[in-house]
Amino acid sequence: MTQDCEHEPLQLICLPFAGGTSFAYRPFTDHLCDKITVVPIELPGHGSLFNKPQLTTMEEMTDCVFEQVESIVRNQPYAIFGHSMGGMLAYLLSRKIRDNLLPPPLHMFVSARRPGNVPPPFYWKDLSRDEFLERISTLGGIPKEVLACRELMDIFEPILFNDVKALESHVHDEFAPLLVPITVFLGEDDDIPVEDALHWCRETIGPVNVKVFPGGHFFAFERPEELAGEIDQILNRQWVDQKEYFQAASKLFGGDSAKA
C-alpha cells in the first residue's frame, strides 16, 4: 500500500538482474509512496522484448538503458535502483549520465552487488551447464515450476547465461568517482560481505551506506515492503537536505537556485 511522502514527484529507474524482466519490480509500485513512480527497464531478449536480439556486453546494455531514460534524466528528478547485475548497470548508467553532462541521480541504490573493483569468489561463466543450473537453483528467484521444466529451462538458461557472461566479462576501469550518494542493500545469507560492499566508497565522492536484510540473494523481492520503506526514508531525507542546500545557496549568491 502506497503512503504519502514529503518530496516532489520523483522517478525511480529500476534496472534488471541477470535474466530478469521489468515485471519483477511491480511489487515496488504497491509499497513505495505515491510520489515515487517506478520506471522498470526491459532489456532486449527479456520479458516483453523477448523477440529482440539479446545484448552481449555491459556497454551495450548501458547504452540501451540510457536511450530509454535520457528524457527522464534531462527533465525530472530521479533516483536509480539496480539489483545484482542491475547494480552494475546502475553504476555504469550514472557514469554515462555524468559523461553526457546531465543531472546526476538524487541517489543510487545498489542491491546484492559488489563493486567492479572487488572480484567474486568464483565466476559463474566458468561453470559447466549442470553446475550452473545447480547453483542457480540454490539462489532462489526462479520459480520451482520453471526449474523443474526442462523445456522452459532450455529457453531461460541461455538468456540468463548470456547476461552473466556479459557481467563477468566486463573489465572495470578506474574512472573519476561519481558525485552520487550510494546505499547498498545486502541479504545476510548472500555471499557478499559488508566489507566488500563498503568498497563502493571508491566509486563515489558521496556517502556510502550499507543496509543488511534477512534473506539470500533475492531478498529484495521477498521483502519489497521493507525495502520500499528504506527507499522512502532515504529519498525523503535527501530531498529535504538538497532543498535546504539550494535555498542556502540562493541566499548566499542571490540566484534563483531555491526553485530546485
C-alpha positions in Angstrom: 0.0 0.0 0.0 1.4 3.4 -1.0 1.8 6.2 1.5 2.3 9.9 1.4 5.7 11.4 1.4 7.1 14.9 1.6 9.2 15.3 -1.6 8.1 16.3 -5.0 7.3 13.6 -7.7 10.4 11.5 -8.4 11.2 8.8 -10.9 12.8 5.6 -9.6 14.6 3.9 -12.5 14.8 0.2 -11.8 17.3 -1.9 -13.6 17.0 -5.7 -14.1 19.1 -8.5 -12.6 20.6 -11.2 -14.9 17.7 -13.0 -16.7 15.2 -10.7 -15.1 12.3 -8.7 -16.5 10.6 -5.4 -15.7 7.8 -7.4 -14.2 9.9 -8.2 -11.1 9.6 -4.6 -10.0 5.8 -4.5 -10.0 5.6 -5.1 -6.2 7.6 -1.9 -5.6 4.8 0.2 -7.0 2.5 -1.1 -4.3 4.8 -0.2 -1.5 6.6 3.0 -2.4 5.0 6.3 -1.6 2.6 7.7 -4.2 5.1 10.4 -5.2 7.6 7.9 -6.4 7.0 6.5 -9.9 8.7 3.2 -10.6 10.3 3.1 -14.1 11.1 -0.6 -14.7 13.6 -1.1 -17.6 13.3 -4.0 -20.0 16.4 -5.2 -21.9 16.1 -6.7 -25.4 15.6 -10.5 -25.3 13.8 -10.3 -22.0 10.1 -10.2 -21.0 8.1 -8.0 -23.3 11.1 -7.7 -25.6 11.8 -11.4 -25.8 11.8 -11.4 -29.6 14.6 -8.8 -29.8 18.2 -9.9 -30.0 19.9 -10.0 -26.7 22.8 -7.6 -25.9 26.1 -9.2 -25.1 28.1 -6.6 -23.3 27.5 -4.3 -20.3 28.4 -1.3 -22.6 25.6 -2.3 -25.0 23.2 -2.7 -22.1 24.2 0.7 -20.6 23.7 2.4 -24.0 20.3 0.8 -24.4 19.1 1.9 -20.9 20.5 5.4 -21.4 18.4 5.8 -24.6 15.3 4.7 -22.6 15.8 7.1 -19.7 17.5 10.1 -21.3 14.4 12.2 -21.4 13.7 11.5 -17.7 17.2 12.4 -16.5 17.1 15.6 -18.6 13.8 16.9 -17.2 12.8 15.2 -14.0 14.2 14.4 -10.5 15.1 10.8 -10.4 17.0 8.0 -8.5 18.3 4.7 -9.7 17.9 1.2 -8.3 19.6 -1.9 -9.6 19.6 -5.5 -8.2 22.6 -7.8 -8.8 23.6 -7.2 -12.5 21.3 -4.2 -12.3 23.5 -2.7 -9.6 26.5 -2.7 -12.0 24.2 -1.2 -14.7 23.2 1.5 -12.2 26.8 2.4 -11.8 27.6 2.4 -15.5 24.4 4.4 -16.3 25.4 7.0 -13.7 28.8 7.3 -15.3 27.2 7.7 -18.8 24.8 10.3 -17.5 27.8 12.2 -16.0 29.8 11.9 -19.2 26.9 13.5 -21.1 26.8 16.4 -18.7 23.3 15.6 -17.5 21.9 16.0 -13.9 23.1 13.1 -11.6 20.6 10.9 -9.8 19.4 12.1 -6.4 20.5 8.7 -5.1 21.8 5.3 -6.3 20.6 2.1 -4.7 22.7 -1.0 -5.3 21.2 -4.3 -4.3 23.2 -7.6 -3.9 26.1 -6.3 -6.0 29.9 -6.0 -5.3 31.6 -3.0 -7.0 33.7 -3.8 -10.1 37.0 -3.5 -8.2 36.2 -6.5 -5.9 36.4 -9.9 -7.5 33.8 -12.5 -6.7 34.7 -15.8 -5.0 34.1 -17.6 -8.4 32.9 -16.9 -11.9 29.6 -18.3 -13.0 30.6 -18.2 -16.7 33.3 -20.8 -16.0 30.9 -23.4 -14.6 29.6 -26.4 -16.7 25.9 -26.2 -17.6 24.9 -28.7 -14.9 27.0 -26.8 -12.2 25.5 -23.5 -13.4 21.9 -24.8 -13.1 22.6 -26.4 -9.7 24.0 -23.2 -8.2 21.1 -21.2 -9.8 18.6 -23.4 -8.1 20.1 -22.7 -4.7 19.9 -18.9 -5.2 16.1 -18.7 -5.4 14.4 -16.2 -7.7 13.4 -18.8 -10.3 10.0 -20.5 -9.7 10.3 -24.2 -8.9 7.9 -24.9 -11.7 10.4 -23.4 -14.2 13.4 -25.2 -12.7 11.5 -28.5 -12.9 10.6 -28.0 -16.6 13.4 -28.9 -19.0 11.7 -27.1 -21.9 11.4 -23.9 -20.0 14.9 -24.0 -18.7 16.2 -24.7 -22.3 14.7 -21.3 -23.1 15.6 -19.4 -19.9 19.1 -20.7 -19.2 20.8 -19.2 -22.3 19.2 -15.8 -21.6 20.5 -15.9 -18.0 23.9 -17.2 -19.0 24.3 -14.5 -21.6 23.6 -11.8 -19.0 26.0 -13.4 -16.5 28.8 -13.7 -19.1 28.3 -10.1 -20.1 28.6 -9.0 -16.4 31.6 -11.2 -15.6 33.4 -10.3 -18.8 33.1 -6.6 -18.1 36.5 -5.0 -17.4 36.3 -2.5 -14.6 38.2 0.7 -15.3 39.3 3.2 -12.7 37.4 6.4 -13.7 36.9 9.6 -11.8 34.4 8.8 -9.0 30.8 9.8 -9.2 29.3 12.5 -7.1 26.3 10.5 -6.0 25.2 9.1 -2.6 25.0 5.3 -2.7 23.1 2.9 -0.5 24.0 -0.8 -0.7 21.3 -3.3 0.2 22.5 -6.8 1.1 20.9 -10.2 2.1 22.5 -11.6 5.2 22.6 -15.1 3.7 24.1 -14.0 0.4 27.8 -14.4 -0.4 28.6 -10.6 -0.3 30.1 -9.5 3.0 29.6 -5.9 4.2 33.4 -5.4 3.8 33.1 -6.0 0.0 30.0 -3.6 -0.2 31.9 -0.8 1.5 34.3 -0.7 -1.4 31.6 1.2 -3.3 33.1 4.2 -1.5 35.9 4.1 -4.1 33.4 4.8 -6.8 31.8 8.0 -5.5 32.7 11.1 -3.6 29.2 11.0 -2.0 28.4 9.0 1.2 28.0 5.2 1.1 25.8 3.3 3.5 25.1 -0.4 3.8 21.9 -1.9 5.0 21.5 -5.7 5.6 18.2 -7.5 5.3 17.2 -11.0 6.2 17.3 -13.4 3.3 19.5 -14.5 0.4 20.4 -13.2 -3.0 16.8 -12.3 -3.9 15.9 -10.7 -0.5 14.8 -7.5 -2.3 11.9 -9.3 -4.0 11.0 -11.4 -0.9 10.7 -8.2 1.3 9.5 -5.4 -1.0 7.6 -3.6 1.7 10.6 -3.3 4.0 12.9 -2.3 1.1 10.4 0.3 -0.1 10.2 1.8 3.4 14.0 2.2 3.4 14.0 3.9 0.0 11.1 6.2 1.0 13.0 7.3 4.1 16.3 7.9 2.3 14.8 9.8 -0.6 12.6 12.0 1.7 15.6 12.9 3.9 17.9 13.6 1.0 15.3 15.6 -0.9 14.9 17.9 2.2 18.7 18.2 2.6 19.1 19.1 -1.1 16.3 21.8 -1.0 17.9 23.3 2.1 21.2 23.4 0.3 19.8 25.2 -2.8 17.9 27.6 -0.6 21.1 28.5 1.3 23.0 28.8 -2.0 20.3 31.1 -3.3 20.5 33.4 -0.3 24.3 33.4 -0.4 24.7 34.1 -4.1 21.4 35.9 -4.8 20.3 33.5 -7.5 17.2 31.5 -8.1 18.5 28.1 -7.0 15.7 27.8 -4.5 13.4 26.6 -7.3 15.2 23.3 -7.3 
